[in-house]
Amino acid sequence: EQGESDATKDRILSHMEQLQPVFQENYDAIAYLNAGFIGAWGEWNRSTNDLLNTTDMRDILFKFLSVVPPERMITLRYPYYKRRIYDTDKPLTPSEAFNGSNQARTASLNDCFLASGDDGGTYEFNVDVEPQKDFLNQENLYVVQGGETCNSDSRAQPYIGCDNALKELARMRWSFLNSRYESGVLNTWTTQGCYGEIERRLGYRFSLVNSEITNSVKPGGRFFEKLDMENVGWANVYNPRLLEVVLRNRETSQEYYLRVNQDVRRWTTGETTTVNIEGGLPANIPSGEYDIYLNLPDPEPRLYNRPEYSI
């Protein structure tokens, strides 16, 4: 609770070590983790143990990143903490994205979206908000962004309307949003008619614009496919995904898989990506008619064959 003490740095680090086996065993079902541990509600907004200096924040974040498998990201409540911890004002570059480094795995959680001109203190005090938003606009091409709204009072009224909400969600490339809080903001979006669009466009939303597919191939021959995929959502995929073409025999339902070497996390929001696919068919594939599917499964073995974890 607010005002109550947080744990010491040593205690926090020891708790992380205790949690490491749990994260290792179950990370496939975890989308991301919030840094937590410091301050009221784990929001890093105050600390009775004076942990909000750059050195301690860096030590705690890096320890957390070390006990969580490298395939998952950790979010920070205040985006300027990331700039401070990594001593940079430059967002991630395409070559740095998804490379497994601590910086590439550190993301943002805004728990007071649209609460005021600086989102309830989310952005750095007495510093121009616009450059901070520009930073997130580029950074969030490669890391997850989410959070929740936190009030609908007079401070928030100029910002929570649909026009501004849609603009800000798109600009910062939001992937997720708490659907239960805060009711005043959520009701405003329902009344003004944009709630449905927000539901549809959070995160990725892939649309097949065009496809060109080989019409007839002999067993052992070459299969060709060209796809134009548009991401009409507000964000990119942020966790690893496989990409494969599935050929299913219409008569027997036997399936054949062709793995495609492309990172779907780079199918950028607002852009159309061309995917060129070529592969050889098995020499013993039965003749017949085949339906063709595109599958983006989870790479982890326990989830790979579960459709609810697949795009």
Disulfide bonds with the S-S distance in Angstrom:
Cys112-Cys150 1.92
Cys162-Cys194 2.06
